[in-house]
């Protein structure tokens, strides 16, 4: 049976790499191996599992946050932020790249939609950076990396899904991801500043006339998204609302911001609802397929096989952690975050719990690792999004070269968080004490 379990997993990886639809591939392989080795009566358990998924109150936050992100993307928020931050930082060496990272962090805390963020900044910021003689590698790498910050900075769809899969309260997970997210932003900014200082020709300063109204513009541009961030995340952090309830607040706030920008119309609202339905359906179809696959995998004894392998690794808990992070990182070259989240993480989480690993800490480490999958070739989605909107002189090699330093920073961040777990756990513990828990 061990051989068949391994063959089942390898068949899944092969089919996914060949480009077959994720949800239907998961379901088909589960039916094939489950029918042969467990009998079709075994699948009587499946409807109850699917019912549990579809009635999960926590997962209701997924369509609400997706809707919030799409509405804000259509409202022109990103364009306003990029223009204003460009005026604020552009006169510094590397200032345009710094403004892209700052805007990426702000959009991550509001929209959180990686594809929309990368495409928007690629359309608006990339041509400006190239005209100002920024190097192609630094320009593309900065935009691709900044666009993925929505995977770790709350409210993040990845954190919601990881919280559900690993059994970690999503509110605590959001709080735990704040410091690592800000640390990642800070390291991006430090790298850009040092790179621009050591090599001024790759990120020159912009000489422009001083805008007398720059302070007013910055205030008016930053105020609306900051109010939304405080409303959404503050209500979670201080225990006023659950993540699902705060997602509803965020969706309403996004509609109000779009209306204030004069960008709320029936056509845009209809498009936002259509895209939200499509993306939400994709997520839940994959989740249903992963539920079927996980049911068969466990029925064939796959969980016991993985447990035996992981617990017998040299180094004990440290060996398990290194092997898990390395496995997720390598799979990120070929699979997207949803596939890893629903296929691999449910196998690793019970083993980690059995070893006494803090699942909150592990979930944040996995989230940053999954964020890296957006940047690693050949299937990094941020790279595809950026290439699709980049000028003709930008080749895929420029993008690959540009993201290498940022991938290194993310790997270094994971190592740092492994060495200092309090960077993740300190803030959730503090909020618990403040609430008397």
RAQUIKA-V280610 format. One record per residue. N is the residue number from 1. RES is the residue in one small letter. OMEGA is omega in whole degrees, -180 to 180 (NA if undefined). Layout:
N/RES/OMEGA  N/RES/OMEGA
This chain:
1/x/178  2/x/-180  3/x/-178  4/x/177  5/x/178  6/x/180  7/x/178  8/x/-179  9/x/180  10/x/177  11/x/178  12/x/-179  13/x/-179  14/x/-179  15/x/179  16/x/179  17/x/177  18/x/173  19/x/178  20/x/-179  21/x/-171  22/x/-174  23/x/-176  24/x/176  25/x/177  26/x/-179  27/x/-178  28/x/180  29/x/177  30/x/179  31/x/-178  32/x/-176  33/x/178  34/x/179  35/x/-177  36/x/-170  37/x/-176  38/x/-177  39/x/-176  40/x/175  41/x/180  42/x/-176  43/x/173  44/x/179  45/x/-171  46/x/-180  47/x/178  48/x/178  49/x/-179  50/x/178  51/x/178  52/x/178  53/x/-173  54/x/-180  55/x/-179  56/x/-176  57/x/-179  58/x/-177  59/x/175  60/x/178  61/x/-177  62/x/-180  63/x/-179  64/x/178  65/x/176  66/x/179  67/x/178  68/x/-179  69/x/-178  70/x/179  71/x/179  72/x/178  73/x/-179  74/x/-174  75/x/-178  76/x/-179  77/x/-177  78/x/-180  79/x/180  80/x/-179  81/x/-180  82/x/-179  83/x/-177  84/x/180  85/x/176  86/x/176  87/x/-175  88/x/-174  89/x/-170  90/x/-177  91/x/176  92/x/171  93/x/-178  94/x/-174  95/x/179  96/x/178  97/x/176  98/x/-179  99/x/178  100/x/180  101/x/180  102/x/179  103/x/177  104/x/178  105/x/179  106/x/178  107/x/178  108/x/-179  109/x/179  110/x/-176  111/x/179  112/x/-180  113/x/-172  114/x/-177  115/x/-179  116/x/-179  117/x/-179  118/x/-179  119/x/-179  120/x/-179  121/x/177  122/x/-180  123/x/-172  124/x/-171  125/x/-173  126/x/178  127/x/179  128/x/180  129/x/180  130/x/178  131/x/-180  132/x/174  133/x/169  134/x/179  135/x/-179  136/x/-178  137/x/-180  138/x/-179  139/x/-177  140/x/180  141/x/-180  142/x/-178  143/x/-179  144/x/-178  145/x/-179  146/x/-180  147/x/-179  148/x/-177  149/x/178  150/x/178  151/x/-177  152/x/-180  153/x/-179  154/x/-2  155/x/-174  156/x/177  157/x/180  158/x/-179  159/x/178  160/x/-179  161/x/178  162/x/178  163/x/179  164/x/-178  165/x/-174  166/x/179  167/x/178  168/x/177  169/x/-175  170/x/179  171/x/178  172/x/180  173/x/176  174/x/-179  175/x/-179  176/x/-178  177/x/-176  178/x/-178  179/x/176  180/x/179  181/x/179  182/x/177  183/x/179  184/x/177  185/x/-179  186/x/180  187/x/175  188/x/-178  189/x/178  190/x/179  191/x/-179  192/x/-179  193/x/179  194/x/-180  195/x/180  196/x/179  197/x/-179  198/x/-179  199/x/-175  200/x/-177  201/x/-178  202/x/-179  203/x/-176  204/x/174  205/x/-180  206/x/175  207/x/-177  208/x/178  209/x/-180  210/x/177  211/x/-177  212/x/-177  213/x/-174  214/x/-179  215/x/179  216/x/180  217/x/179  218/x/-179  219/x/-177  220/x/-179  221/x/-176  222/x/-173  223/x/-178  224/x/180  225/x/179  226/x/176  227/x/179  228/x/179  229/x/179  230/x/180  231/x/-177  232/x/-175  233/x/180  234/x/179  235/x/177  236/x/-174  237/x/-176  238/x/173  239/x/-180  240/x/-177  241/x/173  242/x/177  243/x/180  244/x/179  245/x/179  246/x/176  247/x/176  248/x/175  249/x/179  250/x/179  251/x/178  252/x/179  253/x/178  254/x/178  255/x/179  256/x/179  257/x/178  258/x/178  259/x/179  260/x/177  261/x/-177  262/x/-176  263/x/-179  264/x/178  265/x/180  266/x/180  267/x/180  268/x/179  269/x/178  270/x/179  271/x/179  272/x/180  273/x/179  274/x/179  275/x/178  276/x/179  277/x/-179  278/x/-178  279/x/179  280/x/179  281/x/178  282/x/-179  283/x/-175  284/x/174  285/x/177  286/x/180  287/x/178  288/x/177  289/x/179  290/x/177  291/x/178  292/x/-180  293/x/-179  294/x/179  295/x/180  296/x/-180  297/x/179  298/x/179  299/x/178  300/x/179  301/x/-178  302/x/-180  303/x/178  304/x/178  305/x/180  306/x/178  307/x/179  308/x/-178  309/x/-175  310/x/-179  311/x/179  312/x/176  313/x/175  314/x/179  315/x/177  316/x/-178  317/x/179  318/x/177  319/x/177  320/x/-179  321/x/180  322/x/-180  323/x/-179  324/x/-180  325/x/180  326/x/179  327/x/-179  328/x/180  329/x/-179  330/x/177  331/x/179  332/x/176  333/x/-172  334/x/-177  335/x/177  336/x/-171  337/x/-180  338/x/-180  339/x/180  340/x/-177  341/x/-174  342/x/-177  343/x/-172  344/x/-174  345/x/179  346/x/178  347/x/-175  348/x/-173  349/x/180  350/x/179  351/x/179  352/x/179  353/x/178  354/x/179  355/x/180  356/x/178  357/x/177  358/x/-175  359/x/175  360/x/178  361/x/-179  362/x/-178  363/x/179  364/x/176  365/x/-180  366/x/180  367/x/178  368/x/178  369/x/178  370/x/176  371/x/-180  372/x/-179  373/x/177  374/x/-174  375/x/-174  376/x/176  377/x/6  378/x/-173  379/x/178  380/x/-173  381/x/179  382/x/180  383/x/179  384/x/180  385/x/-177  386/x/-179  387/x/-177  388/x/-176  389/x/-177  390/x/174  391/x/-174  392/x/-178  393/x/177  394/x/177  395/x/-178  396/x/178  397/x/177  398/x/-180  399/x/178  400/x/179  401/x/-177  402/x/-175  403/x/-177  404/x/179  405/x/-178  406/x/174  407/x/179  408/x/178  409/x/-180  410/x/177  411/x/178  412/x/178  413/x/178  414/x/178  415/x/180  416/x/180  417/x/175  418/x/-179  419/x/-178  420/x/-178  421/x/-178  422/x/176  423/x/178  424/x/-170  425/x/-174  426/x/-175  427/x/176  428/x/179  429/x/179  430/x/180  431/x/177  432/x/180  433/x/180  434/x/179  435/x/177  436/x/-179  437/x/NA
